[in-house]
Amino acid sequence: MEKLTILRHLVATRLRHFSSRSQLEAWQQQKLRQHLDWVCQHSPLYRDYQGQPLDAFPLMDKASMMANFDQLNTRNLK
């Protein structure tokens, strides 16, 4: 199943064309918003940031990532 998903994304990427820079940037913003929404729904650490712009999210370094790993990950890993 995962191979089919990868193949679908590859084909969609190859067929995607943008007629202008603004069209590309709008698409990028839409994809970023979708990703941030997904992360906020699945990562306890980011739940309070739902709907916020990217620059409102905290900066992450390795020390803070490791200290908050249980709350950061989206697969309930310990």
N, C-alpha and C positions, 0 to 999 in steps of 0.2 A: 504493500500500500504506500509506504513512504517513497519508494522509487517512482511510483506514478505521480505523486505530489511534486517531486523534484522535476520530473519530466514536464509536467503541466506548467510549472513556474518558468522553466527554461524556454518553452515554446512561447508563453505569454511575453517574456522579456524580449525574445527575438522579434516578435511581431509588433511590439509597442513602438510607436513613433510619436514624437511631439513636434508640433508645427511651430512652436515658439518657446522661448526660455520661460515665459510666464506660465505656460501650460505645464512645463516640466516642474517648475517650482510649486505650482498648485497641487500636482500629483504627489510630489514629495511631502508636502505639508499634510495632505490627506493620509498618506501611509504612516507618517510619524504620529499623527493623532490617533490612528487606529492602534498602533503599537503601544503608545503610552496608555491608552484606555485599557488594553489587554493586560499590561503589566500592573496597572493600578487595581484591576479586578482580581488578579491572581497572586500578587505579592503583598503580604501584610505590611511590609515596610513602607510601601508607596500608596496605600489606600487613601490616605489623607490628601494626596496630590491629584486625585481624580479631577479632570477638567482644567488643570493648571497648565500654563505654558512650560516648555522644556526648561527654561531658565529658572523656574521656581523649584525644580527638583534639586536635592542636595548633591554636591559634588561627592564623588566616591573615590577613595583610594584603597589600597589593598588592606590596610589595617582596619578601616571601618567596614570594608566588605567582609573580612573574616570575623570581626566582632558581631556583625549583624546577619551572618549567613543564614541562620534559621528563619529570620523574618524576610530576608531578601529573596531567597529562591522561590520558584513557583511550583516545585515538585515535592514539597515537604521533606526534603533531604535534611539530615542532621549532620 
